[in-house]
Amino acid sequence: PRVFFATCPDALTGAVPWNRRFLTRACFVVDTRGPWYVCVAALIAHMAPAMTSKETDAANVDSNGAATELWRNTRVLGIILVYCAIGSQLSVVNKVVVTFIPLPNAILLAQFTATTVMLLAAHYTKSIEVEPLTWQIARIFSPLVLTFFALLYAGMEVMKYAPLETFITVKSMTPVLFSTCEYLFLGRALPNLKSTAALVGIVAGAATYVKVDAYASYHAYMFCLLFLVAAVSEGLVAKTTIEKVKLNNWSRSYNINVLSIPLAAAQMLVSKEHLHFWRSDNEWSTKTITLLVASCIMGLGMSVATMWIREAISATSVSVVATCNKFISELVNWVIWNKHTTSDGLGAVLVIMVCGVFYEQAPLRVRGQGYVRAEICPCLPRTWFGASKAKEGAGPYGAV
């Protein structure tokens, strides 16, 4: 190879025509047989027609483009694998932790504090940039933080009183409510036929699960209702909050977690969880403490992975990957212990997850235009909202 590269250096860059590429490979093969074969191969390679400058530039562009595409695909695959590895296990870990340590607010306080500390540590080591919290940011982020905390709090309470399958079921119901609210308030069209059928299947599966749920309790389903309300509210508030204050993802995560700490602490004091730390039903073992620490680290990892995957693939692909996470979570939950639903409930959950794969978000009614105050609730007459007449060309019921 030293003889060949000395006489044909463009073989190193890949900027060679097809016949010389073949001879380059042949040179590598015959190199093991002795120097004479190398010299002969190099001589034959130089007898091939030389490339023009345009051909060389085109070959270089093609080679660089292929390498870039390979790197992009590898990066996307890595992001998906990280997202699945963390996302599929985080719900299971939280379920195990809140089962052995039934103090959901204390767990959330630990997770918020740990995430804040890790983000600050990364900021001061110059790994990331986190913008400091100001009163203006706190005021604007308050509605988002309230709904965010209510969402996590309700989810932890559901896992405290019910099997993981109940949490998966109620979480899978959010697209049904989101599709309605996005049509009414965020300028999106109604779901297409395939998505509508998927939503009907999700509702039917959820109704079946509730019917066969052997662990149904008043507390669990009250927190399920709170979870749905908080999920929809958080989804509606998040977009407007993000548009009001331009922050990077790290700063946004930092501010939300910092502002959630006093909420978790206050809720912990109100529920008197601090008086129950050393009760006999709290298992403060090495295993549970390790899982609690793991949940704190995985919470931050999930935030990062979610930011990455939303930038790497489409929203529909993200929903499909999230559904795959539910399958993996359910499989792990059935393997590690016996705290799960009945076989009938499992069948209903599988129906819900399969239907979720086929749901996709509806497009905007007007491309590039989302929330418009004058067009909320398009199914109702405009005069109900104080308009003197319907929008021209939109019909008596506004832009549908």
C-alpha positions in Angstrom: 0.0 0.0 0.0 2.9 2.4 0.6 4.0 2.0 -3.1 0.5 2.5 -4.4 -0.4 5.5 -2.3 2.9 7.2 -3.2 2.0 7.0 -6.9 -1.8 7.3 -6.6 -2.7 9.5 -3.6 -6.2 10.2 -4.8 -7.2 6.7 -3.8 -7.1 7.9 -0.2 -9.9 10.4 -0.9 -12.2 8.2 -2.9 -12.0 10.6 -5.8 -11.3 7.9 -8.4 -13.4 6.4 -11.2 -15.0 3.1 -10.9 -12.3 1.1 -12.6 -9.5 2.6 -10.4 -11.6 2.0 -7.3 -11.7 -1.6 -8.3 -8.0 -1.7 -8.8 -7.5 0.0 -5.4 -9.3 -2.8 -3.7 -7.4 -5.3 -5.7 -4.1 -3.7 -4.6 -5.1 -4.2 -1.0 -5.8 -7.8 -1.7 -2.5 -8.6 -3.5 -0.4 -6.7 -1.0 -0.2 -9.8 1.1 1.3 -11.7 -1.8 4.4 -9.6 -2.3 5.7 -6.3 -3.6 5.7 -7.3 -7.3 1.9 -7.6 -7.3 1.6 -4.2 -5.7 3.8 -2.6 -8.4 1.9 -4.3 -11.2 -1.5 -3.2 -9.7 -0.3 0.3 -9.3 1.0 0.4 -12.9 -2.3 -0.9 -14.3 -4.2 1.7 -12.2 -2.2 4.5 -13.7 -3.1 3.2 -17.2 -6.8 4.0 -16.4 -8.1 7.3 -17.7 -7.6 10.2 -15.4 -10.5 12.1 -13.9 -11.3 15.7 -14.9 -11.6 18.4 -12.2 -15.4 18.3 -12.5 -15.5 14.6 -12.0 -13.2 14.9 -9.0 -15.4 17.6 -7.4 -18.5 15.6 -8.1 -17.0 12.5 -6.6 -15.9 14.4 -3.5 -19.3 15.9 -3.1 -20.9 12.5 -3.4 -18.5 11.0 -0.9 -19.1 13.8 1.6 -22.9 13.7 1.2 -22.9 9.9 1.8 -20.8 10.3 4.9 -23.1 13.1 6.2 -26.2 11.0 5.5 -24.6 8.0 7.3 -23.8 10.2 10.3 -27.3 11.7 10.4 -28.9 8.3 10.3 -26.6 6.9 12.9 -27.3 9.9 15.2 -31.1 9.6 14.8 -30.9 5.8 15.5 -28.8 6.6 18.6 -31.3 9.2 19.8 -34.2 6.8 19.3 -32.4 4.0 21.3 -31.6 6.4 24.1 -35.2 7.7 24.2 -36.5 4.1 24.3 -34.0 2.9 26.9 -34.9 5.8 29.3 -38.5 6.3 28.5 -39.6 2.7 28.7 -38.0 2.3 32.1 -38.8 5.6 33.8 -42.5 4.8 34.3 -41.5 1.4 35.7 -38.9 2.8 38.0 -41.3 5.5 39.3 -44.0 2.8 39.9 -41.5 0.7 41.9 -40.3 3.7 43.9 -43.7 5.0 44.8 -44.8 1.4 45.7 -42.0 0.9 48.3 -41.9 4.6 49.3 -45.5 5.9 49.1 -44.5 9.5 49.3 -45.2 11.0 45.8 -44.6 14.6 46.7 -41.3 13.8 48.5 -40.2 11.8 45.4 -41.1 14.7 43.1 -39.3 17.2 45.3 -36.1 15.0 45.1 -36.4 14.7 41.4 -36.9 18.5 40.8 -34.0 19.3 43.2 -31.7 16.8 41.6 -32.5 18.0 38.0 -31.9 21.6 39.1 -28.5 20.7 40.7 -27.3 18.7 37.7 -28.3 21.5 35.3 -26.5 24.1 37.4 -23.4 21.8 37.7 -23.3 21.5 33.9 -23.7 25.2 33.5 -20.8 26.1 35.8 -18.6 23.5 34.1 -19.3 25.3 30.7 -21.0 22.2 29.3 -24.3 23.9 28.7 -25.7 27.5 29.0 -28.5 28.1 31.4 -30.1 31.6 31.6 -30.8 32.8 35.2 -34.4 32.9 36.5 -35.9 36.4 36.7 -39.2 37.7 38.1 -40.5 38.3 34.6 -39.7 34.7 33.5 -41.2 33.4 36.7 -44.4 35.4 36.1 -44.8 34.2 32.5 -43.9 30.5 33.3 -46.2 30.3 36.3 -49.3 28.8 34.5 -47.0 26.3 32.7 -45.3 25.3 36.0 -48.7 24.8 37.7 -50.0 22.5 35.0 -46.7 20.7 34.7 -46.6 20.0 38.5 -50.2 19.0 38.5 -49.5 16.6 35.6 -46.6 14.9 37.4 -48.3 14.9 40.8 -51.5 13.2 39.4 -49.4 10.6 37.5 -47.5 9.7 40.7 -50.7 9.4 42.7 -52.2 7.2 40.0 -49.2 4.9 40.2 -49.5 4.9 44.0 -53.1 3.7 44.0 -53.3 1.6 40.8 -51.3 -0.7 38.6 -49.0 0.7 35.9 -51.6 -0.4 33.3 -54.0 2.2 34.6 -51.4 4.9 34.2 -50.7 3.7 30.6 -54.5 3.7 29.8 -55.1 7.2 31.1 -52.0 8.5 29.4 -53.1 7.0 26.1 -56.4 8.9 26.4 -54.7 12.3 26.0 -54.8 12.3 22.2 -58.6 12.1 22.3 -58.8 15.3 24.3 -55.9 17.0 22.5 -57.4 16.5 19.1 -60.6 18.2 20.3 -58.9 21.1 22.0 -56.5 21.6 19.1 -59.5 21.9 16.8 -61.2 24.4 19.1 -58.3 26.5 20.2 -55.1 25.9 18.2 -56.3 26.1 14.6 -56.0 22.5 13.6 -58.4 20.5 11.4 -60.3 17.5 12.6 -58.5 14.2 12.5 -58.7 12.2 9.3 -60.6 8.9 9.0 -57.6 6.7 10.1 -56.9 8.8 13.1 -60.6 9.0 14.0 -60.8 5.2 13.9 -57.7 5.0 16.1 -59.2 7.4 18.6 -62.5 5.4 18.7 -60.4 2.3 19.4 -58.5 4.0 22.2 -61.8 5.1 23.8 -63.2 1.6 23.4 -60.1 0.0 24.9 -60.1 2.4 27.8 -63.8 1.7 28.6 -63.1 -2.0 28.5 -60.2 -1.6 30.8 -62.2 0.4 33.4 -64.9 -2.3 33.2 -62.5 -5.2 33.9 -60.2 -3.3 36.3 -59.9 -5.5 39.4 -58.0 -2.8 41.3 -60.4 0.1 40.6 -60.6 2.7 43.4 -62.1 6.1 43.9 -58.8 7.7 44.6 -57.1 6.3 41.5 -59.8 7.4 39.1 -60.1 10.9 40.7 -56.3 11.4 40.0 -56.8 9.9 36.5 -59.3 12.7 35.8 -56.9 15.3 37.3 -54.1 13.9 35.0 -56.2 14.3 31.9 -57.2 17.9 32.8 -53.6 18.8 33.6 -52.2 17.1 30.5 -54.5 19.1 28.2 -54.0 22.3 30.1 -50.2 21.9 30.0 -50.3 21.2 26.3 -52.4 24.3 25.6 -50.3 26.6 27.8 -46.9 25.3 26.8 -47.0 26.7 23.2 -47.9 30.2 24.2 -45.5 30.3 27.1 -42.6 29.1 24.9 -43.4 31.8 22.3 -43.5 34.6 24.9 -40.0 33.9 26.2 -37.3 32.7 23.9 -35.1 30.4 25.9 -33.0 27.4 25.0 -34.1 24.0 26.1 -31.7 23.8 29.0 -32.9 27.1 30.4 -36.5 26.2 30.0 -36.0 22.9 31.8 -34.1 24.6 34.6 -36.7 27.3 35.1 -39.6 24.8 35.2 -37.8 22.6 37.7 -36.7 25.5 40.0 -40.3 26.9 40.1 -41.7 23.4 40.7 -39.6 22.9 43.9 -41.7 25.1 46.2 -44.9 23.6 44.8 -43.7 20.1 45.7 -42.4 21.2 49.1 -45.7 22.9 49.9 -47.8 19.9 48.7 -45.5 17.6 50.8 -46.2 19.7 53.9 -49.9 20.0 53.3 -50.3 16.2 52.9 -48.0 15.7 56.0 -45.7 13.4 54.1 -42.8 14.7 56.2 -44.4 13.1 59.3 -44.5 9.7 57.5 -40.9 9.4 56.5 -40.1 6.7 59.0 -43.3 4.8 59.0 -43.1 1.0 58.8 -44.7 0.9 55.3 -41.8 3.0 53.8 -39.0 0.6 52.8 -35.8 2.7 53.0 -33.5 0.0 51.8 -30.4 0.3 49.6 -32.5 -1.0 46.7 -35.2 1.6 46.9 -32.8 4.5 47.5 -30.8 3.4 44.5 -34.0 3.3 42.4 -34.9 6.8 43.7 -31.5 8.2 42.6 -31.9 6.4 39.3 -35.3 8.0 38.8 -33.8 11.5 39.4 -31.0 10.9 36.8 -33.4 9.3 34.4 -35.8 12.2 34.7 -33.1 14.6 33.5 -32.1 12.1 30.8 -35.7 11.8 29.6 -35.9 15.6 29.3 -32.8 15.7 27.2 -33.8 12.7 25.1 -37.2 14.3 24.5 -35.7 17.5 23.2 -33.3 15.6 20.9 -36.0 13.3 19.4 -38.4 16.1 18.7 -35.6 17.8 16.7 -34.6 14.6 14.9 -37.9 13.1 13.7 -41.4 14.1 13.0 -44.2 14.4 15.6 -45.9 11.3 14.2 -42.7 9.3 14.5 -42.3 10.5 18.1 -45.8 9.2 18.9 -45.0 5.8 17.4 -41.7 5.6 19.4 -43.6 6.6 22.5 -46.1 3.8 21.9 -43.3 1.3 21.5 -42.0 2.5 24.9 -45.4 1.6 26.4 -45.0 -1.9 25.0 -41.6 -2.3 26.6 -42.7 -0.8 29.9 -45.6 -3.2 30.0 -43.3 -6.2 29.2 -40.8 -5.2 31.9 -43.7 -4.6 34.4 -45.0 -8.1 33.9 -41.6 -9.7 34.2 -40.2 -8.0 37.4 -43.2 -8.6 39.8 -46.8 -9.5 40.2 -48.2 -5.9 40.8 -50.1 -5.7 37.5 -53.5 -6.0 36.1 -55.5 -9.0 35.0 -55.2 -10.7 31.7 -58.4 -9.1 30.5 -57.1 -5.7 31.5 -53.8 -6.4 29.7 -55.8 -7.2 26.5 -57.6 -3.9 26.7 -54.2 -2.1 27.2 -52.8 -3.8 24.2 -55.7 -2.7 22.1 -55.2 0.9 23.3 -51.5 0.8 22.4 -52.0 -0.7 19.0 -54.6 2.0 18.1 -52.2 4.6 19.3 -49.7 3.6 16.6 -52.2 4.6 13.9 -53.1 8.0 15.3 -51.4 11.1 13.8 -51.9 14.8 14.6 -54.2 16.7 12.3 -52.7 19.5 10.1 -53.4 23.2 10.6 -56.5 24.5 9.0 -54.4 27.3 7.5 -50.8 26.3 6.8 -48.4 28.1 9.1 -51.2 29.7 11.2 -52.1 28.2 14.5 -53.9 30.0 17.3 -56.1 32.9 16.2 -58.4 34.4 18.8 -61.0 35.3 16.1 -61.3 31.6 15.0 -61.6 29.7 18.2 -64.4 27.2 18.4 -64.9 27.2 14.6 -68.0 25.0 14.9 -70.0 27.8 16.5 -71.4 30.9 14.8 -69.1 33.9 14.9 -71.8 36.1 16.3 -71.6 34.2 19.5 -68.2 35.7 20.1 -69.2 39.3 19.4 -68.4 39.4 15.6 -70.7 41.5 13.5 -70.7 39.0 10.7 -68.9 35.8 9.7 -65.5 36.0 8.1 -65.9 36.6 4.4 -65.8 33.3 2.4 -65.7 31.2 5.6 -69.5 30.4 5.9 -71.8 31.1 8.8 -69.6 29.0 11.2 -66.2 30.5 10.5 -63.2 28.8 9.0 -63.7 25.1 9.3 
